[in-house]
Amino acid sequence: MSSLSIGIALFGGMLALMALRVPIAVAMFAPGAIGYGLLSGCDPLLDHLKGAAFGRFSVYDLSVIPLFLLMGAFAMHGGLSKALFDFANALLGRFRGGMAMAGILASGAFGSISGSSVATTATIAQVALPEMRRLDYSGRLATASLAAGGTLGILLPPSVTLMIYAILTEQNIAKLFLAAYIPGAIAALGYILAIAVTVRMYPEHAPKAGTRRSELGRSLLGVWPIAAVFLVVFGGIYGGQFTPVEGASIGAVMTFLIALLRGALTPHKIGLSLLSTAQTAGMLFMIFLGADMMNASLALSRLPGELAQAVSGLGIPPLAVLAGIMLFYVALGCVMDELSMIMLTIPVVFPVIMGLDFFGLPPADKALWFGILILMVVEIGMIFPPVGLNVYVMNGLARDVPMVETYKGVVPFLISDAIRMTLLILFPSLSLWLVGQFGR
C-alpha cells in the first residue's frame, strides 16, 4: 500500500469516526497515530509521542486563546451585553426594524470582546429577544436577525476561529485580526441592510418603535468602559505597545474589573467564567494535539503536497478552484461545526491555495486573504440549513418559534453573505488594506 493511499485512508477513517460521533480530538489522533506507525514504524511513533504534547502546549502564543476566552466569559457573565444592546437600540431603535438592527450592532460589539459565535448569540438574544417580543416583532425576524448577528462573534477580533487558523498555518495573529475588521464591518452593514429591505417588503414583521433621543446619552454612559477595553487592547497591540498575548491578559483584567465594579460579577459568576474558560480551552488544546498527530501523518504520506500538485496540473483557473473550496466549506458546514471544519481541512486545503496564483499576491498576503475567506465561509455555516448551530441556539431560547421559520428568516442574511463573499474574493484589498497601512 503506497504512502498516498495510506494518507487517503487516514483522512477517510477520520471522517468515519466523526460520523460515529467520536470526539474530534480522538477522531484525529487515533487514525493519525496508526498512520504514523504504518508509514515510519513503531519506534519513530513512540519517539514522536513522547514530545508531541510538550512541543504543542509549550508554545507561548497558544496562551492567547484561554486569555481571550476568559475576557469573553467575564463580559458574558458580567452583564456587559445589556449595556451594548441599550446603546445600539438607542442609536437605531427609532427606525422600523431598528431593534433587529440594534441586535446586529450589539452582536458585533459583543463579538469583539467574546470572540465566540455561540456565546454572542446566546448572550445578546437573552437581552434582545424579550424586548423584541414586547414590541411585537415577528418570531421569524427576531430569531433570524439574532442568529445571523451572532455570527459576527467569529468575524470580529478576537475570533477564536481566526486564532486557530493562525496557529495551524503559522500566521501572524495580529495581522489576521487587522485583516478581519473591514470584512467584519461589511458583514454587519450588509445584515443591517438586509433587515431594512426585509421590513420594507414585509412591514408586518417589524412595527415601528420610537426611541427618545435622551436615551442615547444615558446608554453611552454604560457602554464607554467596553469601548475603553477595546481601544486599550487592540490599540496597544497595533501600536506596538504589547503582544497579542499581553493584550489578551490586559483585556481580561480590565473586563473583570469593569464587571466587578458594575456589581454584576458575583463569586458564583466568577467561578462559572473560570470553569467555562478551562473547559473550552481544554477542549481546544486536545483538538490541537489530535490535529498535530494527523498533520504529521499526512505530511509523511505526502497527501497535501500531491493534492496541491495535482490541482495545479489540471489547468483549472485558480478562482474556480477557490470557488469550489468555498462551496465545499458551505456544504461541510451543514453537518459540522466550525472548529471541526478548520482543524480537519486546513492542513489539506491550505497547501493547495498556496500553490496557486491569485492576482499576483505574495504568499504572506495570500495566506491572510485566504484566512479571512475561510472565516467568512465558516460563519455562513453557522446559520446555513440543515444544521446552522446558531439557529439551534435560538430555537432553544425561543421554543415557540418553529425552526423552519428561523431558517426562512435567515435567507436575506445568506444573500448578503453571498454578495460579501463575492466581493472579498474579487477584491483582496478589502481584507489586506488595513494590514498594508498598519500591520507591516
BAKOL-344163 format. One record per residue: residue in three letters; y, x, z of N, C-alpha, C in turn. Coordinates in steps of 0.1 Angstrom, whole numbers, plus 5000, padded with zeros to 4 digits. Each point is the difference from the previous one (the first is absolute). Example, Ala and Ser with C-alpha at 12.3 -4.5 7.8 and 13.67 -1.06 7.14 Angstrom:
ALA494351325078501249915000501250095000/SER501149964993501150095000501149925008/
# end
This chain:
MET498850085000501249925000501250095000/SER501049984990501150084999501049975011/SER500950105002501149995010500849874997/LEU500449984988500849894996499349875003/SER498749994998499249885003500049975015/ILE499950115008500049985014501449955005/GLY501050054994501449965003500249854998/ILE499549954988500149864996499149925010/ALA498850055003499249925010500649995013/LEU500750115005500650005013501149895000/PHE500850004990501149904999499449865000/GLY499049984992499449865000499349975014/GLY499450105006499449975013501149965011/MET501150074999501149975009500549854998/LEU500249964987500449864998499049905005/ALA498750044998498949915005500149985015/LEU500250115007500150005015501149915004/MET501250014993501149925003499849864998/ALA499249974989499749864997499149945011/LEU499250085007499249965011500750005013/ARG501450024999500949995012499750125010/VAL499550114995499950125008501550055002/PRO500450045012501350055002500450114990/ILE501250004995500450084989499850155003/ALA500250045012499850145004498650044998/VAL499149925004498550034999499649994985/ALA500649904993499649984986500450124991/MET501050075004500450124993499350135005/PHE499950015014499450125005498550014997/ALA499249905001498650014998499650044986/PRO500549934990499750054986500550144997/GLY501250035006500650134998499250115006/ALA499449985012499250105006498750024993/ILE499449894995498850004992500250084987/GLY501149974994500350064987500350155002/TYR500750045011500350145002498750075003/GLY499149945007498750075002499250024988/LEU500049894991499350024987500650104991/LEU501350015000500750094991500150145004/SER500050035014500250135004498950055010/GLY499249905006499050045009500349965014/CYS499050005009500249965014500850095008/ASP499850134999500850105008501549994996/PRO500450004988501449994997500649875005/LEU499249895000500449875005500350015015/LEU499150065008500250025014501250095003/ASP500250104992501150095001501349934998/HIS500049914990501249924997500349905011/LEU499049945006500249905010500550055013/LYS499750135003500450055013501550035001/GLY500650014988501550025001500849894993/ALA499349904995500749894993501049925008/ALA499549965012500849925009501250085005/PHE499850125004501150085005501050034989/GLY499550034988500850034988500949894997/ARG499549875001500849894997501049965011/PHE499549995012500849955011501050105006/SER499950124997500950105005501250024991/VAL500149924989501150014991501249935007/TYR501150085002501249955008500649884993/ASP500150004987500749894993499349865002/LEU498750005004499349885002500549925012/SER500750075009500549935012501149904997/VAL500650014987501049914997499549854999/ILE498749984998499549874998500049935014/PRO499350055011500149935012501449985006/LEU500950104997501449995005500749884994/PHE499949994987500749894993499349875004/LEU498650005002499349885004500549965014/LEU500350095009500549975013501449944999/MET500850064992501349944998500049864995/GLY499149974991499949864995499449915011/ALA499150055008499449925011501149965011/PHE500850105003501149975010501049904994/ALA500350014987500949904993499449865000/MET498750004997499349874999499949935014/HIS499650075010499849955014501349995007/GLY501150074995501250005007501049894995/GLY499649914992500849894996501150034990/LEU499950124993501150034991500049924987/SER498949944997499949924988500949885000/LYS500249945012500949885001501450044997/ALA500550115005501350054997500250024985/LEU499050064993500150024986500149874993/PHE499249905003499949874993501349935003/ASP500550005012501349935003501150054991/PHE500150134999501050064992499949974985/ALA498750004995499849974986500349854997/ASN499649925010500349864998501549965000/ALA500750075009501549995001500650044987/LEU499450104993500650054988499749914988/LEU498749944999499649934989499749855002/GLY500149965013499649865003500849894994/ARG501250044996500949894994499649964986/PHE499150074994499549974986498849925001/ARG499849924989498749934999498950104999/GLY499049985009498950105000500450125008/GLY501150005006500550125007499150055011/MET499449915007499150045011498850074995/ALA499549964988498950074994500450144995/MET501250014995500650124996500250095012/ALA500449945011500250085013498750065004/GLY498949924998498750055004499650134992/ILE500450004987499850124991500850125006/LEU501349975002500950115005499550055013/ALA499749915010499550045013498750084999/SER499149964991498750074998500350144995/GLY500950024990500350134996500650095011/ALA500949945008500650085011498950045010/PHE499249905004498950035010499050094994/GLY499749994987499050094994500550145000/SER501350025000500650145001499850065013/ILE499549925010499750055013498550015003/SER499349894995498649995004499150074990/GLY500350004987499250074990498749934997/SER499849885004498849924999500249874994/SER499349964989500249874994499549895009/VAL498850015005499549895009500849985012/ALA500450115007500949995012501349934996/THR500650044989501349944996499849854997/THR499049964993499749864997499849925013/ALA499250055009499749925012501250005009/THR500750105001501250015009501149914996/ILE500450024987501249924995499649854999/ALA498849974996499549864999500149935013/GLN499750075011500049935013501449965004/VAL501050074995501449975002500549904990/ALA499750024987500749934990499349864997/LEU498750005001499249884997500549875008/PRO500150015013500449885007501449954996/GLU500950104997501449964995499949934987/MET499250054991499849944987499449865000/ARG499149995009499449865002501049915006/ARG500950045009501049925006501049954989/LEU500250084990501049964990499349944987/ASP498749965002499249934990499850084987/TYR499850135001499650084988498549964997/SER499750004988498649964996499150115005/GLY498849965003499050105005499750104989/ARG500049964987499850104990501050114999/LEU501349965000501050104999500150095013/ALA499949935012500150085012498950105002/THR498749974997498950095002500050114989/ALA500349964988500050094989501150105001/SER501249965004501150105001499850105011/LEU499449955011499750095011498950104997/ALA499049954993498850084996500550114990/ALA500849964990500650104991500950095007/GLY500949955008500950095007499350105009/GLY498949965005499250105009499550124992/THR499949994987499550114992501050115000/LEU501349975003501050105001499750105011/GLY499249965009499650095011499450134996/ILE499350004988499450124995500850064989/LEU501049934995500950064990501050095005/LEU500649965011501250085005499550105011/PRO500550125000499650105010500449955014/PRO499150035010498950094999498749924997/SER499550014988498949934995498750075003/VAL499149945007498750075004499350034987/THR500049914990499350024988500550124992/LEU501450025001500650114993499750135007/MET499950005013499750125008498550044997/ILE499149904999498650044996499950064986/TYR500849944991500050064986500550145000/ALA501150025008500650145001499050105005/ILE499249965010499050095007498950024990/LEU499549904993498850014991500450094988/THR501249994995500450074988500950135003/GLU500250025013500750125005501550004994/GLN500649885001501449994996500950005012/ASN501350024997501050005011500349865004/ILE499849975013500249865005501449964999/ALA500950095004501549965000500449974986/LYS499550074989500449974987499449864995/LEU498849985004499449874997500749885006/PHE500550025013500849905006501249984993/LEU500750104995501249994993499849934987/ALA498950034993499749944987499849855001/ALA499649955012499749865002501149915002/TYR501250055003501149925004500549914989/ILE500350054988500549924989498949904996/PRO498850044997499049894997499849905011/GLY500150045013499949905011501249904999/ALA501250064998501249914999499949904988/ILE499450054989499849924988499049895003/ALA499050035008499049905004500649895009/ALA500850045009500749905009500949914992/LEU500850074991501049924992499249904990/GLY498950054995499249924991499449885007/TYR499650025012499449895008501149895003/ILE501250055004501149915003500449924987/LEU500050074989500349924987498949914997/ALA498750035003498949914998500249875008/ILE500550025013500249885008501249924994/ALA501050074996501249924995499649924987/VAL499250064992499549934988499149885004/THR499150025009499149905004500749885006/VAL500950025009500749895007501049934990/ARG500450074989500849934990499149914992/MET498850054997499149924992499449885008/TYR499750035013499349915008500849995013/PRO501249935000500849995012499449945012/GLU499049924998499349935011499350105010/HIS499850124995499350105009500950065010/ALA501349994998500950075010501349935001/PRO500149915010501349935002501150105004/LYS501249974995501150095003500350015015/ALA500250115006500250025014501350085002/GLY500949945007501350075003499950095012/THR500850114999500050105011501550035003/ARG500449995012501450035004500250154998/ARG501250034995500350144998500150085013/SER500349935011500150075013498750055004/GLU498949954995498750055004499750144994/LEU500750044989499850134995500450115009/GLY501249985006500550105010499150015012/ARG499549895005499150015012498750064996/SER499549974989498750064996500150154997/LEU501250044996500250144997499950085012/LEU500449955012499950075012498550035004/GLY499149914996498650015004499350104991/VAL500550024988499350084990500450144999/TRP501250035005500550144998499150115007/PRO499449985011499150105005498950044991/ILE499549904992498950024991500550084988/ALA501249974996500650084989500250145005/ALA500450025012500250135006498750094999/VAL498949935004498750074999499750054986/PHE500249914990499750034986500950124996/LEU501349995003500950114995499750135007/VAL499750005013499750135007498750064994/VAL499049924999498750054996500050054985/PHE500449924991499950044986501350084996/GLY501149975006501150094998499850145004/GLY499350025012499650135005499050074991/ILE499049924995499050064991500650054987/TYR500849924993500650044988501250095001/GLY500650005012501050095003499550145004/GLY498750025001499450135003500150035015/GLN500349905009500150035014498750015007/PHE499049924995498750015005498949964990/THR498850035002498949974991499649855002/PRO499249954990499549865002499349975013/VAL499250105005499349985013501050005011/GLU501050085000501050005010500849875000/GLY500349964987500749874999499249885005/ALA498750004997499249895005500050005015/SER499950125007500050005014501349955006/ILE501150044994501349965004500249844998/GLY499549954989500049864997499249925010/ALA498850055004499249935010500750005013/VAL500650115005500750005012501249905000/MET500850014989501249914999499649855000/THR499049974992499549865000499549955014/PHE499350095007499549975013501249975009/LEU501050095000501149985009500849874997/ILE500249974987500849884996499249885004/ALA498749994998499249895004500049985015/LEU500050125007499949995015501449955005/LEU501150054994501349955005500249864997/ARG499449954989500149854997499249925010/GLY499250065008499249925010498849944994/ALA499650034987498949944994498750075001/LEU500150135004498850095000499550005015/THR499149925003499450005013498950105001/PRO499550045012498950095001498849964992/HIS499749875000498849954992500250024985/LYS501249984995500350024986500050154997/ILE500450085009500050154998498550044998/GLY499149955009498650034999499449954986/LEU500549884996499549954987500550094989/SER501250055001500550084989499250134999/LEU499750065012499350135000498549974995/LEU499449895004498749974996499849984985/SER501049914995499949974986500250134991/THR500950095005500350124993498750095000/ALA499450015012498850085001498949954991/GLN499849875000498949944992500250024985/THR501349974996500250024985500050144996/ALA500650095008499950154997498650055000/GLY499249965009498650045001499249954988/MET500349884995499349954988500450084988/LEU501350034999500550074988499450155000/PHE500050065012499550145001498550004996/MET499249905005498650004996499849984985/ILE500949924994500049984985500350134993/PHE501050075006500350134994498850105000/LEU499350005011498850085001498949974990/GLY499849864998499149964990500550034986/ALA501349994998500550034986499950154997/ASP500250085010499950144998498650044996/MET499049945006498650024997499749964986/MET500549884996499749954987500750094989/ASN501350045003500750084991499450134998/ALA499450065010499450134999498849994991/SER499249895001498849984992500449974985/LEU501149924998500449974987500550134993/ALA500750095008500550124994498850094996/LEU498950005008498850084996499449944987/SER500049874999499449944988500850014988/ARG501350045002501050014989500349874993/LEU499749895007500349874994501549974997/PRO500950035009501449984997500550084988/GLY499650134999500550084989499449964987/GLU498749965000499349964988500649874995/LEU500349915009500749874997501350024994/ALA500850095006501350034994500050064986/GLN499050094998499850064987499649894990/ALA499149915004499549904991501149914996/VAL500849965009501149914997501050074991/SER500350125002501050084992499450014986/GLY498750024998499450024987499949874992/LEU500249885006499849884993501249974990/GLY501150065003501249984992500749875002/ILE499749945012500749875003501450045005/PRO501049924996501450035005500050005015/PRO500750095006500150015015500449875007/LEU501049934994500449885006498949895000/ALA499250004990498949914999499050035011/VAL499750135003499150045011500649965013/LEU501350025002500749965012500049855002/ALA500249924989499949865001498649955004/GLY499050064995498749975004499750035014/ILE500550115005499850045014500749905009/MET501249954996500749915008499349865001/LEU499549964988499249875000498750025008/PHE499450115000498850035008500449985015/TYR501150055004500449995014500349865004/VAL500649924991500249865003498749935002/ALA499050024991498749945001499350055013/LEU500250125003499450055012500649945013/GLY501349974999500749945011499549865003/CYS499349944991499549865002498850005010/VAL499450125002498850015008500150115011/MET501150075000500050125009501450015006/ASP500150055012501350035007500650124994/GLU501450025003500750114994499550145004/LEU499750025013499550135004498750044993/SER499149904999498750034993500350044986/MET500949934993500350044986500550144999/ILE501050035008500650145000498950115003/MET499349985010499050105004498950024990/LEU499649894994498850014991500450054986/THR501249974995500350024986500950124997/ILE500950035009501050114998499350134996/PRO498950045007499450134996499450004986/VAL499749894995499549994986501149984990/VAL500949915003501149954991501150114998/PHE500350065012501250095000499850124990/PRO498950064999499850114990500249954985/VAL499649874998500149954986501549994997/ILE500849945009501449994997500750134999/MET499650105008500750135000499650074987/GLY498949964993499750074988500649944988/LEU500849895001500649944989501650025000/ASP500649994989501450024999500749865000/PHE501049995009500849885000501550045000/PHE500649974988501450024998500450155003/GLY499150094999500350145003500350035015/LEU499549925009500350025014499250125005/PRO500750095008499250115006499049955010/PRO499050085004498949955008500549945014/ALA501050075006500549955013500649864999/ASP500849984990500749874998498949894996/LYS499150044992498949914995499249955013/ALA499750095009499349965012500849915008/LEU501350025002500849915007500149864994/TRP500250004987500149884992498849925001/PHE498850064998498749935001499849955014/GLY500450075010499949955014500749875002/ILE501249994994500849875001499349894993/LEU499550034988499349904992498849955008/ILE499250095006498949965008500449915011/LEU501150045007500549925011500349864996/MET500749994988500449874995498849914997/VAL499050064993498949924996499149965012/VAL499950095010499349965012500749895007/GLU501349995000500849895005499649874993/ILE499950014987499649874993498749955005/GLY499150095003498749955005500049935013/MET501150025008500149945013500349854999/ILE500449954988500349854998499249954988/PHE499250084993499349964988498749935004/PRO499749884994498849945003498850074994/PRO498849995006499649905010500150055014/VAL500350135002500050055014501450005006/GLY500950084994501449995005500150015015/LEU499950115006499950015015501249935007/ASN501250024994501249935006499949855000/VAL499449954989499849854999499049965011/TYR499050075003499149975011500750005013/VAL500950105002500850015013500849875001/MET500749964990500849885000499249885003/ASN498849994994499149895002499649995014/GLY499950115007499650005014501249955009/LEU501250024995501249965008500549864996/ALA499649954988500449874996498849934994/ARG499149965009498749944997500249864993/ASP501149945001500249874994500450014985/VAL500350124996500350024986498850054992/PRO499449934991498850044993500350144993/MET499050095000500250134994500349994985/VAL499549904994500349994985501449974998/GLU500749935010501549984998500750135001/THR499650095009500650135002499850084987/TYR498850004994499850074988500849954989/LYS500249874999500949944990501450055002/GLY500450015013501450055003500250144997/VAL499050095000500250144997500250034985/VAL499749914992500150024985501350064996/PRO501249945004501250064996500250145005/PHE499550035012500150145005499150104992/LEU498849954995499250084992500650034987/ILE500849904994500750024988501150115002/SER500749995012501050105003499350145001/ASP498850005006499350135001499650064986/ALA499649914991499750054987501250064992/ILE501149935002501250054994500450145006/ARG499950015013500450125007499150124996/MET498749974999499050104996500350054986/THR500349914991500450044986501250105000/LEU501049965008501250095000499750135006/LEU499250015011499750125006499150094992/ILE499249944992499150084991500950064988/LEU500849924994500850044989501250095004/PHE500549995012501150075004499750085013/PRO499450114999499650085012501250045009/SER501250004993501250045008500449915011/LEU499549874999500249915011499450055013/SER498950074999499350065011500550145004/LEU500450074990500350145002501450045001/TRP501049904998501450045000500450055014/LEU499649925011500450055013499450135004/VAL498850024995499450135003500850114994/GLY500449984987500850104994501450035006/GLN500549895007501350015006499950075014/PHE499049965008500050045014498750085004/GLY499049994992498750065004499650144995/ARG500950064992499650134995500250115010/
# end
